[in-house]
Amino acid sequence: MMSYKEAGAAFQPGTIGRLTLKNRLIVPAMVVNSNQPDGMPTERYIQYHEEKARGGWGMIITEDYAITPTAGGFRDLAGLWSDDQIEAHTKFVDRIHALDTKICCQIYHAGRQTNSGVNGVQCMAPSPYKDPPSFETPREMTKEDIQEIIQAYADAAVRAKKCGFDAVEIHGAHGYLINQFNSPFSNKRNDEYGGSTENRARFGVEVIRAVRAAVGEDYPVLFKLTVNEFVAGGLQVAEGRELARIFSREDIDAITISQGVNATEWGVIQPGAIPPAGFIDHVKACRDVIKGIPVIAIGRILNFDLANHIIEDGTADFVCMGRASLADPLAPKKYLEGHKEDIQLCIGCVQGCLGNLRRGEPIQCMVNPKTNKEFLAEETEKKAEEPKRITVVGAGVSGCETAITAARKGHKVTVYEKSGKMGGQWNLAAVPPAKQDFTTLTMWQRRQLKKLGVEVHLNTEYTAQMAQEEKPDLIVIATGSREKMLPLPGLDAENVFKAQDILSGRKTLTGKNVVVIGGGSVGVETAAHVAQDFKHVSILEVRDGISLDGEYSNNYFLFKILDEFKVDVHTKAFFQNYDGETVTYKYKDKEYEIDDVSDIIVAVGSSSNQDLYEALKDTGIRTVLTGDAKDVKQGIRNIEESYYLGWSL
């Protein structure tokens, strides 16, 4: 067991007001979307937090609790707008305290970042202008509305204190109501709550004062602030710094410096295109104007080495590690126990966290299928009563995931891989721009298989004859998928490639003028990869948009690359022919040409590879498909499916 001193600055105790934390590692507020519509906590929500408490974080800040029945931006959000909610949330707090972890309640009002489809009423905001990603115009808040909402913040804070929460955090960031008042982007008022920076900050200041008066001097009150919205006419760091000065002079006990709003959600929940601690300069810009209270840093702080450096150099006093805690809730415990190599790292895919929220679903994590499904563990994670001999064919991420969980269950597992490298197509997924962190998953899987004693045979093609000779109790087929090729004129030429040929480096483009057929995420990522090699690239896509299967935040940066390298995008474009020089495509029943084409890359999807599955049907050996071999789908679905398959065997 590593001592706290050896672990580094982030593992030293820290104080927020009169609250002492065992370390300086904070799980920030993240919407989980797993509560009841009436704001009551579910068992799923509680166990999600309990897992983090077992992990040894200094403090957990809950998702944003709605302060009124219509304040939330999500249907299944926690709330403290009624005394009737106190008892249930008190039981939740007690269970977290039983695991020796502090817990803070974040309180908020979504303002214009909600809609009637969520809460049944027209949203309200400082000014009657809709949030750009929204479809609904808010009503402008009256002076009476303002005072009622200020009181609602205070009342919710009192309820949080009665529940036993160790602190309360006022959410003044990420485009929600207080942020809307702070920002010239959303606040167009001409009264005492609009105009100058000081006037726009007035609402947040009055909220802080009301909350402090309600909870008393000894109760810790935190504040979260967006200092850069990344939108035209919005807050920039210079004014954000002044807001930090204004709010830190109020009676609060700590301030978190954050960034982004709904329109720039990539600043709130950072994808892989944002480098580790990519917004730390925002904290540095505000540090010197914040006097006498701790500063909390947030924004893609992925590992404890980075967390230690941020605190050691005086940039911040505490660090928030949100997505890191989704990828591995037990990370601090593993680090202290000397098992740094066992920590699962966030890869910045944002598919399960941000993507699920956009779809109105409970959050997940691609690299950790157990996240937000901890309540299933008692039923699913049972040791095998009779260990089996299990063969897994295919060492891609799906096959490896099944092998890991099956081995944890107690089975004897052997993995066979036709190629000389583990990871399968996941290795190619890590090649396009901003996806380098995808490699950490395959590296983690390799370490776990070795630790669990799973035999892995590379450069070995598993056959039906081998199966009959070994006679395992079960064979898991995880042989992935094959890229499709269009049977159209000219696509049988030597300078026509599949996306995997180029991403793998197995084949090299012959010239400088490239056409990519297929504008799904694979095609667009391949186009960006090729364009960075100073090729002129054109994309042909039959649908009315590109990368429609990609997440918005990832697409934002991906499309910037396409713009930078002047990639031509043709939607509703149907490839017709390639004669060795000219590509002909059809758009709205009219034919168009792209001349001097040196190479074509085809990225039109994949089909399951079930050859071995078919060959084993007559052997009498039980076989099961998983991953793309079962059906082609997103990586997050493949990994989740394979994880639970392993535990079910």
Buried (B, 14 or more C-beta within 10 A) or exposed (E): EBEBEEBBBBBBEBBBBEBEBBBBBBBBBBBBBBBBBEBBBBEBBBBBBBBBBBBBBBBBBBBBBBBBBBBBBBBBBBBBBBEEBBEBBBEBBEBBBEBEBBBBBBBBBBBBBBBEEBBEEEBBBBBEBBBEBBEBBBBBBEEEBBEEBBBBBBBBBBBBBBBBBBBBBBBBBBBBBBBBBBBBBBBBBEEBBBBEBEBBBBBBBBBBBBBBEBBEEEBBBBBBBBBBBBBEEBBBBEBBBBBBBBBBBBEBBBBBBBBBBBBBBBBBBBBBBBEBBBBBEBBBBBBEBBEEBBBBBBBBBBBBEBBBBBBEEEBBBBBBBBBBBBBBBBBBBBBBEEBBEBBBBBBBBBBBBBBBBEEEBBBBBBBBBBBBBBBBEEEBBEEBEEBBEBBBBBBBBBBBBBBBBBBBBBBBBBBBBBBEEBBBBBBBBBBBBBBEBBBBBBEBBBEBBEEBEBEBBEEBEBBBEBBEEBEBBBBBBBBBBBBBBEEBEBBEEEBBBBBBBBBEEEBEBEEEBBBBBBBBBBBBBBBBBBBBEEBBBBBBBBEEEBBEEBBBBBBBBBBEBBEEBEBEBBBBBBBBBBEEEEBBBBEEEEEBEBEEBBBBBBBBEBEBBBEBBEBBEEBEBBBBBBBBBBBBEBBBBBBBBBBBBBBEB
